[in-house]
Amino acid sequence: MSPARGASWWRAGTAASPSGTPVVATPNPGALEVLDGGRYGLIVPPSRLGEELLALLRDSGRREALAEKGLLRAQEFTWDKVMARYEALCAEVVDGRQTRGSDTS
């Protein structure tokens, strides 16, 4: 569960998913990205957080399904994959600067 409102990088979700723990979060940029808008976990308004948690606790099939989806999503956030994305982004920025910097017209 993550009731954060403004987390841009959402550590709780990326830590819970690889452990097989279903994730329930309130809408914030990090949760929306990591959970892909609700595809890999529950995104609920703060006013319904308690209600949704209780419903999830009572429904083992739903918990297991969310845990499986979370495990799949967690594979996209391994250190190797995240570092490869950062390296590609940095290379893109550097290449863009070199291209603009070499334009003498």
N, CA, C and O atoms as a GROMACS GRO file, in nm:
protein
  420
    1MET      N    1   0.084  -0.116   0.000
    1MET     CA    2   0.000   0.000   0.000
    1MET      C    3   0.089   0.122   0.000
    1MET      O    4   0.186   0.130   0.075
    2SER      N    5   0.056   0.218  -0.084
    2SER     CA    6   0.128   0.344  -0.089
    2SER      C    7   0.030   0.458  -0.107
    2SER      O    8  -0.026   0.476  -0.215
    3PRO      N    9   0.007   0.535   0.000
    3PRO     CA   10  -0.085   0.647  -0.012
    3PRO      C   11  -0.016   0.776  -0.058
    3PRO      O   12  -0.073   0.884  -0.045
    4ALA      N   13   0.106   0.767  -0.110
    4ALA     CA   14   0.179   0.887  -0.152
    4ALA      C   15   0.103   0.962  -0.259
    4ALA      O   16   0.037   0.903  -0.344
    5ARG      N   17   0.112   1.094  -0.253
    5ARG     CA   18   0.040   1.177  -0.350
    5ARG      C   19   0.130   1.230  -0.460
    5ARG      O   20   0.081   1.257  -0.570
    6GLY      N   21   0.259   1.247  -0.436
    6GLY     CA   22   0.341   1.313  -0.536
    6GLY      C   23   0.471   1.245  -0.568
    6GLY      O   24   0.562   1.309  -0.620
    7ALA      N   25   0.484   1.117  -0.538
    7ALA     CA   26   0.610   1.048  -0.564
    7ALA      C   27   0.634   1.034  -0.713
    7ALA      O   28   0.552   0.977  -0.784
    8SER      N   29   0.746   1.086  -0.759
    8SER     CA   30   0.775   1.072  -0.902
    8SER      C   31   0.842   0.938  -0.931
    8SER      O   32   0.813   0.876  -1.033
    9TRP      N   33   0.930   0.894  -0.845
    9TRP     CA   34   0.986   0.760  -0.859
    9TRP      C   35   0.930   0.680  -0.743
    9TRP      O   36   0.955   0.713  -0.628
   10TRP      N   37   0.858   0.579  -0.772
   10TRP     CA   38   0.774   0.514  -0.674
   10TRP      C   39   0.840   0.389  -0.619
   10TRP      O   40   0.820   0.279  -0.671
   11ARG      N   41   0.917   0.407  -0.514
   11ARG     CA   42   0.997   0.299  -0.458
   11ARG      C   43   0.915   0.188  -0.394
   11ARG      O   44   0.950   0.070  -0.406
   12ALA      N   45   0.807   0.223  -0.327
   12ALA     CA   46   0.727   0.119  -0.259
   12ALA      C   47   0.675   0.015  -0.356
   12ALA      O   48   0.682  -0.104  -0.328
   13GLY      N   49   0.625   0.058  -0.468
   13GLY     CA   50   0.571  -0.035  -0.567
   13GLY      C   51   0.678  -0.120  -0.631
   13GLY      O   52   0.656  -0.238  -0.657
   14THR      N   53   0.793  -0.060  -0.658
   14THR     CA   54   0.899  -0.138  -0.721
   14THR      C   55   0.964  -0.233  -0.622
   14THR      O   56   1.029  -0.329  -0.663
   15ALA      N   57   0.947  -0.209  -0.493
   15ALA     CA   58   0.999  -0.302  -0.392
   15ALA      C   59   0.899  -0.414  -0.364
   15ALA      O   60   0.938  -0.528  -0.342
   16ALA      N   61   0.771  -0.383  -0.363
   16ALA     CA   62   0.669  -0.483  -0.330
   16ALA      C   63   0.647  -0.582  -0.442
   16ALA      O   64   0.636  -0.702  -0.417
   17SER      N   65   0.641  -0.536  -0.564
   17SER     CA   66   0.610  -0.624  -0.676
   17SER      C   67   0.704  -0.742  -0.691
   17SER      O   68   0.656  -0.854  -0.710
   18PRO      N   69   0.838  -0.724  -0.682
   18PRO     CA   70   0.925  -0.840  -0.698
   18PRO      C   71   0.913  -0.943  -0.586
   18PRO      O   72   0.956  -1.057  -0.601
   19SER      N   73   0.854  -0.903  -0.474
   19SER     CA   74   0.839  -0.997  -0.363
   19SER      C   75   0.707  -1.074  -0.373
   19SER      O   76   0.677  -1.158  -0.288
   20GLY      N   77   0.629  -1.046  -0.478
   20GLY     CA   78   0.501  -1.116  -0.493
   20GLY      C   79   0.391  -1.056  -0.410
   20GLY      O   80   0.290  -1.122  -0.384
   21THR      N   81   0.408  -0.932  -0.367
   21THR     CA   82   0.308  -0.864  -0.287
   21THR      C   83   0.220  -0.778  -0.378
   21THR      O   84   0.273  -0.693  -0.450
   22PRO      N   85   0.089  -0.798  -0.377
   22PRO     CA   86   0.004  -0.713  -0.460
   22PRO      C   87   0.014  -0.568  -0.414
   22PRO      O   88   0.027  -0.541  -0.294
   23VAL      N   89   0.008  -0.476  -0.508
   23VAL     CA   90   0.028  -0.336  -0.477
   23VAL      C   91  -0.104  -0.260  -0.489
   23VAL      O   92  -0.177  -0.273  -0.587
   24VAL      N   93  -0.132  -0.180  -0.387
   24VAL     CA   94  -0.247  -0.091  -0.385
   24VAL      C   95  -0.192   0.049  -0.360
   24VAL      O   96  -0.120   0.072  -0.263
   25ALA      N   97  -0.226   0.141  -0.448
   25ALA     CA   98  -0.171   0.276  -0.436
   25ALA      C   99  -0.276   0.380  -0.469
   25ALA      O  100  -0.377   0.352  -0.535
   26THR      N  101  -0.250   0.501  -0.422
   26THR     CA  102  -0.332   0.614  -0.463
   26THR      C  103  -0.268   0.673  -0.589
   26THR      O  104  -0.150   0.651  -0.614
   27PRO      N  105  -0.345   0.746  -0.668
   27PRO     CA  106  -0.290   0.799  -0.794
   27PRO      C  107  -0.179   0.900  -0.768
   27PRO      O  108  -0.200   1.002  -0.702
   28ASN      N  109  -0.062   0.872  -0.818
   28ASN     CA  110   0.050   0.965  -0.818
   28ASN      C  111   0.136   0.929  -0.938
   28ASN      O  112   0.127   0.817  -0.988
   29PRO      N  113   0.218   1.020  -0.984
   29PRO     CA  114   0.291   0.993  -1.108
   29PRO      C  115   0.371   0.863  -1.107
   29PRO      O  116   0.370   0.789  -1.206
   30GLY      N  117   0.440   0.834  -0.998
   30GLY     CA  118   0.521   0.712  -0.992
   30GLY      C  119   0.436   0.586  -0.997
   30GLY      O  120   0.468   0.493  -1.070
   31ALA      N  121   0.328   0.583  -0.918
   31ALA     CA  122   0.240   0.466  -0.917
   31ALA      C  123   0.173   0.446  -1.052
   31ALA      O  124   0.162   0.334  -1.101
   32LEU      N  125   0.129   0.556  -1.113
   32LEU     CA  126   0.064   0.545  -1.243
   32LEU      C  127   0.159   0.488  -1.347
   32LEU      O  128   0.118   0.411  -1.433
   33GLU      N  129   0.288   0.526  -1.339
   33GLU     CA  130   0.386   0.473  -1.434
   33GLU      C  131   0.418   0.327  -1.405
   33GLU      O  132   0.410   0.242  -1.494
   34VAL      N  133   0.455   0.298  -1.281
   34VAL     CA  134   0.498   0.162  -1.247
   34VAL      C  135   0.383   0.062  -1.261
   34VAL      O  136   0.404  -0.049  -1.309
   35LEU      N  137   0.264   0.102  -1.221
   35LEU     CA  138   0.149   0.012  -1.231
   35LEU      C  139   0.079   0.024  -1.365
   35LEU      O  140  -0.026  -0.038  -1.386
   36ASP      N  141   0.134   0.102  -1.455
   36ASP     CA  142   0.080   0.119  -1.591
   36ASP      C  143  -0.069   0.151  -1.586
   36ASP      O  144  -0.151   0.086  -1.650
   37GLY      N  145  -0.101   0.254  -1.507
   37GLY     CA  146  -0.239   0.301  -1.499
   37GLY      C  147  -0.334   0.205  -1.429
   37GLY      O  148  -0.455   0.224  -1.437
   38GLY      N  149  -0.284   0.105  -1.360
   38GLY     CA  150  -0.368   0.007  -1.290
   38GLY      C  151  -0.360  -0.133  -1.348
   38GLY      O  152  -0.424  -0.224  -1.297
   39ARG      N  153  -0.283  -0.150  -1.452
   39ARG     CA  154  -0.270  -0.281  -1.515
   39ARG      C  155  -0.197  -0.382  -1.426
   39ARG      O  156  -0.226  -0.502  -1.431
   40TYR      N  157  -0.103  -0.334  -1.344
   40TYR     CA  158  -0.021  -0.424  -1.262
   40TYR      C  159  -0.046  -0.409  -1.112
   40TYR      O  160   0.030  -0.464  -1.033
   41GLY      N  161  -0.146  -0.338  -1.073
   41GLY     CA  162  -0.181  -0.319  -0.933
   41GLY      C  163  -0.303  -0.230  -0.926
   41GLY      O  164  -0.352  -0.182  -1.028
   42LEU      N  165  -0.352  -0.209  -0.806
   42LEU     CA  166  -0.472  -0.127  -0.789
   42LEU      C  167  -0.434   0.018  -0.765
   42LEU      O  168  -0.346   0.047  -0.684
   43ILE      N  169  -0.499   0.107  -0.834
   43ILE     CA  170  -0.485   0.251  -0.810
   43ILE      C  171  -0.622   0.302  -0.770
   43ILE      O  172  -0.717   0.297  -0.848
   44VAL      N  173  -0.631   0.350  -0.647
   44VAL     CA  174  -0.761   0.392  -0.593
   44VAL      C  175  -0.750   0.530  -0.530
   44VAL      O  176  -0.642   0.568  -0.483
   45PRO      N  177  -0.859   0.605  -0.529
   45PRO     CA  178  -0.857   0.735  -0.463
   45PRO      C  179  -0.833   0.716  -0.313
   45PRO      O  180  -0.872   0.613  -0.256
   46PRO      N  181  -0.771   0.812  -0.248
   46PRO     CA  182  -0.744   0.800  -0.103
   46PRO      C  183  -0.869   0.768  -0.022
   46PRO      O  184  -0.861   0.695   0.077
   47SER      N  185  -0.982   0.820  -0.062
   47SER     CA  186  -1.105   0.797   0.015
   47SER      C  187  -1.151   0.652   0.010
   47SER      O  188  -1.232   0.610   0.092
   48ARG      N  189  -1.101   0.573  -0.085
   48ARG     CA  190  -1.142   0.433  -0.099
   48ARG      C  191  -1.031   0.335  -0.064
   48ARG      O  192  -1.048   0.214  -0.082
   49LEU      N  193  -0.919   0.384  -0.016
   49LEU     CA  194  -0.804   0.299   0.009
   49LEU      C  195  -0.835   0.188   0.109
   49LEU      O  196  -0.806   0.071   0.082
   50GLY      N  197  -0.894   0.221   0.221
   50GLY     CA  198  -0.928   0.120   0.322
   50GLY      C  199  -1.024   0.016   0.269
   50GLY      O  200  -1.006  -0.104   0.291
   51GLU      N  201  -1.126   0.061   0.200
   51GLU     CA  202  -1.227  -0.029   0.143
   51GLU      C  203  -1.163  -0.127   0.043
   51GLU      O  204  -1.193  -0.246   0.045
   52GLU      N  205  -1.076  -0.076  -0.042
   52GLU     CA  206  -1.011  -0.160  -0.143
   52GLU      C  207  -0.914  -0.259  -0.079
   52GLU      O  208  -0.902  -0.373  -0.124
   53LEU      N  209  -0.844  -0.215   0.026
   53LEU     CA  210  -0.753  -0.306   0.095
   53LEU      C  211  -0.830  -0.422   0.159
   53LEU      O  212  -0.789  -0.538   0.148
   54LEU      N  213  -0.941  -0.391   0.224
   54LEU     CA  214  -1.023  -0.497   0.285
   54LEU      C  215  -1.077  -0.592   0.179
   54LEU      O  216  -1.076  -0.713   0.198
   55ALA      N  217  -1.124  -0.538   0.068
   55ALA     CA  218  -1.176  -0.623  -0.040
   55ALA      C  219  -1.066  -0.715  -0.092
   55ALA      O  220  -1.091  -0.832  -0.120
   56LEU      N  221  -0.946  -0.662  -0.106
   56LEU     CA  222  -0.834  -0.742  -0.155
   56LEU      C  223  -0.796  -0.851  -0.054
   56LEU      O  224  -0.763  -0.963  -0.092
   57LEU      N  225  -0.798  -0.818   0.073
   57LEU     CA  226  -0.767  -0.917   0.177
   57LEU      C  227  -0.868  -1.032   0.177
   57LEU      O  228  -0.833  -1.145   0.211
   58ARG      N  229  -0.989  -1.003   0.140
   58ARG     CA  230  -1.095  -1.106   0.140
   58ARG      C  231  -1.098  -1.191   0.013
   58ARG      O  232  -1.167  -1.292   0.008
   59ASP      N  233  -1.023  -1.150  -0.089
   59ASP     CA  234  -1.031  -1.217  -0.219
   59ASP      C  235  -0.893  -1.272  -0.257
   59ASP      O  236  -0.813  -1.203  -0.320
   60SER      N  237  -0.867  -1.397  -0.218
   60SER     CA  238  -0.734  -1.455  -0.242
   60SER      C  239  -0.702  -1.469  -0.392
   60SER      O  240  -0.587  -1.454  -0.432
   61GLY      N  241  -0.803  -1.498  -0.473
   61GLY     CA  242  -0.780  -1.509  -0.617
   61GLY      C  243  -0.735  -1.378  -0.678
   61GLY      O  244  -0.644  -1.374  -0.761
   62ARG      N  245  -0.797  -1.272  -0.636
   62ARG     CA  246  -0.759  -1.139  -0.685
   62ARG      C  247  -0.618  -1.101  -0.638
   62ARG      O  248  -0.539  -1.046  -0.714
   63ARG      N  249  -0.588  -1.132  -0.511
   63ARG     CA  250  -0.454  -1.106  -0.458
   63ARG      C  251  -0.348  -1.180  -0.539
   63ARG      O  252  -0.246  -1.123  -0.577
   64GLU      N  253  -0.374  -1.308  -0.565
   64GLU     CA  254  -0.277  -1.389  -0.640
   64GLU      C  255  -0.260  -1.337  -0.783
   64GLU      O  256  -0.148  -1.333  -0.835
   65ALA      N  257  -0.370  -1.297  -0.845
   65ALA     CA  258  -0.362  -1.243  -0.981
   65ALA      C  259  -0.280  -1.114  -0.984
   65ALA      O  260  -0.197  -1.095  -1.073
   66LEU      N  261  -0.305  -1.025  -0.888
   66LEU     CA  262  -0.229  -0.900  -0.882
   66LEU      C  263  -0.082  -0.926  -0.850
   66LEU      O  264   0.006  -0.858  -0.903
   67ALA      N  265  -0.056  -1.023  -0.764
   67ALA     CA  266   0.082  -1.057  -0.732
   67ALA      C  267   0.155  -1.107  -0.855
   67ALA      O  268   0.270  -1.070  -0.879
   68GLU      N  269   0.090  -1.191  -0.934
   68GLU     CA  270   0.151  -1.242  -1.058
   68GLU      C  271   0.180  -1.129  -1.156
   68GLU      O  272   0.288  -1.123  -1.215
   69LYS      N  273   0.084  -1.040  -1.173
   69LYS     CA  274   0.103  -0.926  -1.263
   69LYS      C  275   0.218  -0.838  -1.213
   69LYS      O  276   0.299  -0.789  -1.292
   70GLY      N  277   0.224  -0.820  -1.082
   70GLY     CA  278   0.332  -0.740  -1.026
   70GLY      C  279   0.469  -0.802  -1.049
   70GLY      O  280   0.566  -0.731  -1.076
   71LEU      N  281   0.476  -0.934  -1.038
   71LEU     CA  282   0.603  -1.002  -1.065
   71LEU      C  283   0.647  -0.982  -1.210
   71LEU      O  284   0.766  -0.963  -1.237
   72LEU      N  285   0.552  -0.987  -1.301
   72LEU     CA  286   0.584  -0.963  -1.443
   72LEU      C  287   0.635  -0.820  -1.463
   72LEU      O  288   0.734  -0.798  -1.532
   73ARG      N  289   0.566  -0.725  -1.402
   73ARG     CA  290   0.606  -0.585  -1.417
   73ARG      C  291   0.741  -0.558  -1.354
   73ARG      O  292   0.820  -0.479  -1.406
   74ALA      N  293   0.769  -0.623  -1.243
   74ALA     CA  294   0.896  -0.602  -1.173
   74ALA      C  295   1.015  -0.638  -1.261
   74ALA      O  296   1.124  -0.583  -1.244
   75GLN      N  297   0.996  -0.728  -1.354
   75GLN     CA  298   1.104  -0.767  -1.445
   75GLN      C  299   1.149  -0.650  -1.532
   75GLN      O  300   1.260  -0.651  -1.584
   76GLU      N  301   1.062  -0.550  -1.550
   76GLU     CA  302   1.098  -0.433  -1.629
   76GLU      C  303   1.180  -0.332  -1.549
   76GLU      O  304   1.231  -0.235  -1.606
   77PHE      N  305   1.192  -0.353  -1.418
   77PHE     CA  306   1.261  -0.257  -1.331
   77PHE      C  307   1.382  -0.317  -1.262
   77PHE      O  308   1.418  -0.274  -1.152
   78THR      N  309   1.445  -0.416  -1.325
   78THR     CA  310   1.569  -0.468  -1.269
   78THR      C  311   1.676  -0.362  -1.286
   78THR      O  312   1.665  -0.275  -1.372
   79TRP      N  313   1.780  -0.368  -1.204
   79TRP     CA  314   1.887  -0.268  -1.214
   79TRP      C  315   1.948  -0.266  -1.353
   79TRP      O  316   1.976  -0.159  -1.407
   80ASP      N  317   1.968  -0.382  -1.411
   80ASP     CA  318   2.026  -0.387  -1.546
   80ASP      C  319   1.940  -0.315  -1.648
   80ASP      O  320   1.991  -0.239  -1.731
   81LYS      N  321   1.810  -0.338  -1.643
   81LYS     CA  322   1.721  -0.274  -1.740
   81LYS      C  323   1.709  -0.123  -1.716
   81LYS      O  324   1.707  -0.045  -1.810
   82VAL      N  325   1.701  -0.084  -1.590
   82VAL     CA  326   1.692   0.059  -1.559
   82VAL      C  327   1.820   0.131  -1.601
   82VAL      O  328   1.815   0.239  -1.659
   83MET      N  329   1.934   0.071  -1.571
   83MET     CA  330   2.062   0.133  -1.610
   83MET      C  331   2.074   0.142  -1.761
   83MET      O  332   2.124   0.242  -1.813
   84ALA      N  333   2.030   0.041  -1.832
   84ALA     CA  334   2.035   0.044  -1.979
   84ALA      C  335   1.949   0.160  -2.032
   84ALA      O  336   1.988   0.227  -2.128
   85ARG      N  337   1.834   0.183  -1.970
   85ARG     CA  338   1.749   0.295  -2.012
   85ARG      C  339   1.816   0.429  -1.984
   85ARG      O  340   1.813   0.520  -2.067
   86TYR      N  341   1.878   0.441  -1.866
   86TYR     CA  342   1.948   0.566  -1.834
   86TYR      C  343   2.066   0.589  -1.929
   86TYR      O  344   2.089   0.701  -1.975
   87GLU      N  345   2.139   0.484  -1.958
   87GLU     CA  346   2.252   0.497  -2.050
   87GLU      C  347   2.204   0.540  -2.189
   87GLU      O  348   2.266   0.625  -2.253
   88ALA      N  349   2.094   0.481  -2.235
   88ALA     CA  350   2.040   0.518  -2.366
   88ALA      C  351   1.993   0.664  -2.366
   88ALA      O  352   2.015   0.736  -2.463
   89LEU      N  353   1.929   0.705  -2.258
   89LEU     CA  354   1.884   0.844  -2.247
   89LEU      C  355   2.002   0.940  -2.247
   89LEU      O  356   1.999   1.042  -2.316
   90CYS      N  357   2.106   0.907  -2.170
   90CYS     CA  358   2.225   0.993  -2.166
   90CYS      C  359   2.292   0.999  -2.303
   90CYS      O  360   2.335   1.106  -2.346
   91ALA      N  361   2.301   0.887  -2.371
   91ALA     CA  362   2.362   0.885  -2.505
   91ALA      C  363   2.279   0.969  -2.601
   91ALA      O  364   2.335   1.039  -2.686
   92GLU      N  365   2.148   0.962  -2.590
   92GLU     CA  366   2.060   1.041  -2.676
   92GLU      C  367   2.081   1.191  -2.652
   92GLU      O  368   2.087   1.270  -2.746
   93VAL      N  369   2.093   1.229  -2.526
   93VAL     CA  370   2.115   1.370  -2.492
   93VAL      C  371   2.251   1.415  -2.545
   93VAL      O  372   2.261   1.522  -2.605
   94VAL      N  373   2.354   1.335  -2.522
   94VAL     CA  374   2.488   1.371  -2.569
   94VAL      C  375   2.491   1.378  -2.721
   94VAL      O  376   2.548   1.471  -2.778
   95ASP      N  377   2.432   1.281  -2.788
   95ASP     CA  378   2.428   1.282  -2.935
   95ASP      C  379   2.354   1.405  -2.986
   95ASP      O  380   2.396   1.466  -3.084
   96GLY      N  381   2.246   1.441  -2.922
   96GLY     CA  382   2.171   1.559  -2.962
   96GLY      C  383   2.251   1.686  -2.946
   96GLY      O  384   2.244   1.775  -3.031
   97ARG      N  385   2.327   1.695  -2.839
   97ARG     CA  386   2.411   1.813  -2.816
   97ARG      C  387   2.523   1.819  -2.918
   97ARG      O  388   2.556   1.926  -2.969
   98GLN      N  389   2.582   1.703  -2.949
   98GLN     CA  390   2.691   1.701  -3.047
   98GLN      C  391   2.640   1.740  -3.185
   98GLN      O  392   2.708   1.811  -3.259
   99THR      N  393   2.520   1.693  -3.220
   99THR     CA  394   2.463   1.725  -3.350
   99THR      C  395   2.434   1.875  -3.358
   99THR      O  396   2.468   1.939  -3.457
  100ARG      N  397   2.371   1.931  -3.255
  100ARG     CA  398   2.341   2.074  -3.255
  100ARG      C  399   2.469   2.157  -3.247
  100ARG      O  400   2.480   2.262  -3.310
  101GLY      N  401   2.565   2.109  -3.169
  101GLY     CA  402   2.691   2.182  -3.152
  101GLY      C  403   2.774   2.185  -3.278
  101GLY      O  404   2.853   2.278  -3.297
  102SER      N  405   2.759   2.086  -3.364
  102SER     CA  406   2.841   2.080  -3.486
  102SER      C  407   2.775   2.154  -3.601
  102SER      O  408   2.836   2.168  -3.708
  103ASP      N  409   2.653   2.200  -3.582
  103ASP     CA  410   2.582   2.272  -3.689
  103ASP      C  411   2.636   2.416  -3.695
  103ASP      O  412   2.611   2.497  -3.605
  104THR      N  413   2.708   2.447  -3.802
  104THR     CA  414   2.772   2.578  -3.814
  104THR      C  415   2.698   2.670  -3.909
  104THR      O  416   2.745   2.780  -3.937
  105SER      N  417   2.584   2.628  -3.958
  105SER     CA  418   2.512   2.713  -4.053
  105SER      C  419   2.432   2.820  -3.984
  105SER      O  420   2.365   2.900  -4.051
   0.00000   0.00000   0.00000
